[in-house]
Amino acid sequence: MTDQVDRANEYTEIMQQLAIQKHQQKTREKSTVKYCLDCQEEIPEIRQKNGYCRCIDCQRIIEKHQRIYRYSSSIS
């Protein structure tokens, strides 16, 4: 029985690693965005290389709205 559990754990770990690699690959492919999706300002090169599609200011606004939405939906 433990052999089956060990194999299942190994399989799960391998699948998680593959999912992470796939996500990282997609992130690298997105790095061609040079201008912010919201304000069209140029995105700093370091953010482009890390796959971001928004400038820092616009990303902060998005994250702030997400936090507010999560907070308000948890109250309801």
C-alpha positions as YAML, in Angstrom:
chain: A
units: angstrom
residues:
- id: 1
  name: MET
  ca: [0.00, 0.00, 0.00]
- id: 2
  name: THR
  ca: [2.79, 2.43, 0.82]
- id: 3
  name: ASP
  ca: [4.30, 1.86, -2.62]
- id: 4
  name: GLN
  ca: [1.08, 3.11, -4.21]
- id: 5
  name: VAL
  ca: [1.02, 6.14, -1.93]
- id: 6
  name: ASP
  ca: [4.67, 6.90, -2.69]
- id: 7
  name: ARG
  ca: [4.04, 6.61, -6.43]
- id: 8
  name: ALA
  ca: [0.97, 8.82, -6.16]
- id: 9
  name: ASN
  ca: [2.97, 11.43, -4.25]
- id: 10
  name: GLU
  ca: [5.77, 11.31, -6.84]
- id: 11
  name: TYR
  ca: [3.25, 11.64, -9.65]
- id: 12
  name: THR
  ca: [1.61, 14.63, -7.94]
- id: 13
  name: GLU
  ca: [4.97, 16.30, -7.42]
- id: 14
  name: ILE
  ca: [5.96, 15.78, -11.07]
- id: 15
  name: MET
  ca: [2.63, 17.18, -12.28]
- id: 16
  name: GLN
  ca: [3.02, 20.24, -10.04]
- id: 17
  name: GLN
  ca: [6.51, 20.86, -11.40]
- id: 18
  name: LEU
  ca: [5.23, 20.56, -14.97]
- id: 19
  name: ALA
  ca: [2.43, 23.01, -14.22]
- id: 20
  name: ILE
  ca: [4.92, 25.48, -12.75]
- id: 21
  name: GLN
  ca: [7.20, 25.14, -15.78]
- id: 22
  name: LYS
  ca: [4.26, 25.65, -18.14]
- id: 23
  name: HIS
  ca: [3.20, 28.78, -16.26]
- id: 24
  name: GLN
  ca: [6.76, 30.14, -16.33]
- id: 25
  name: GLN
  ca: [6.93, 29.48, -20.08]
- id: 26
  name: LYS
  ca: [3.71, 31.43, -20.65]
- id: 27
  name: THR
  ca: [5.04, 34.27, -18.51]
- id: 28
  name: ARG
  ca: [8.21, 34.45, -20.60]
- id: 29
  name: GLU
  ca: [6.14, 34.54, -23.79]
- id: 30
  name: LYS
  ca: [4.12, 37.50, -22.48]
- id: 31
  name: SER
  ca: [7.26, 39.60, -22.04]
- id: 32
  name: THR
  ca: [6.83, 41.18, -25.49]
- id: 33
  name: VAL
  ca: [4.38, 43.77, -24.10]
- id: 34
  name: LYS
  ca: [6.20, 47.11, -24.12]
- id: 35
  name: TYR
  ca: [3.36, 49.43, -23.19]
- id: 36
  name: CYS
  ca: [0.93, 49.32, -20.28]
- id: 37
  name: LEU
  ca: [-2.47, 47.87, -21.19]
- id: 38
  name: ASP
  ca: [-4.24, 50.61, -19.23]
- id: 39
  name: CYS
  ca: [-2.33, 53.88, -19.66]
- id: 40
  name: GLN
  ca: [-0.09, 53.06, -22.66]
- id: 41
  name: GLU
  ca: [3.01, 54.30, -20.84]
- id: 42
  name: GLU
  ca: [6.18, 52.35, -21.57]
- id: 43
  name: ILE
  ca: [6.75, 49.49, -19.13]
- id: 44
  name: PRO
  ca: [10.26, 49.45, -17.61]
- id: 45
  name: GLU
  ca: [12.46, 46.78, -19.18]
- id: 46
  name: ILE
  ca: [12.83, 44.79, -15.96]
- id: 47
  name: ARG
  ca: [9.02, 44.47, -15.72]
- id: 48
  name: GLN
  ca: [8.83, 43.47, -19.38]
- id: 49
  name: LYS
  ca: [11.36, 40.70, -18.79]
- id: 50
  name: ASN
  ca: [9.29, 39.44, -15.86]
- id: 51
  name: GLY
  ca: [6.18, 39.23, -18.01]
- id: 52
  name: TYR
  ca: [4.19, 42.16, -16.65]
- id: 53
  name: CYS
  ca: [1.68, 43.88, -18.92]
- id: 54
  name: ARG
  ca: [0.99, 46.93, -16.73]
- id: 55
  name: CYS
  ca: [3.14, 49.71, -15.30]
- id: 56
  name: ILE
  ca: [3.61, 49.81, -11.54]
- id: 57
  name: ASP
  ca: [1.00, 52.52, -10.95]
- id: 58
  name: CYS
  ca: [-1.73, 50.76, -12.94]
- id: 59
  name: GLN
  ca: [-0.90, 47.41, -11.33]
- id: 60
  name: ARG
  ca: [-1.27, 48.99, -7.88]
- id: 61
  name: ILE
  ca: [-4.70, 50.31, -8.85]
- id: 62
  name: ILE
  ca: [-5.77, 46.86, -10.07]
- id: 63
  name: GLU
  ca: [-4.55, 45.20, -6.87]
- id: 64
  name: LYS
  ca: [-6.27, 47.82, -4.72]
- id: 65
  name: HIS
  ca: [-9.58, 47.19, -6.50]
- id: 66
  name: GLN
  ca: [-9.12, 43.44, -6.09]
- id: 67
  name: ARG
  ca: [-8.54, 43.83, -2.34]
- id: 68
  name: ILE
  ca: [-11.62, 46.04, -1.99]
- id: 69
  name: TYR
  ca: [-13.73, 43.56, -3.97]
- id: 70
  name: ARG
  ca: [-12.54, 40.61, -1.89]
- id: 71
  name: TYR
  ca: [-13.23, 42.53, 1.33]
- id: 72
  name: SER
  ca: [-16.70, 43.65, 0.25]
- id: 73
  name: SER
  ca: [-17.68, 40.19, -1.00]
- id: 74
  name: SER
  ca: [-16.56, 38.61, 2.28]
- id: 75
  name: ILE
  ca: [-18.86, 40.95, 4.23]
- id: 76
  name: SER
  ca: [-21.97, 40.06, 2.22]
...
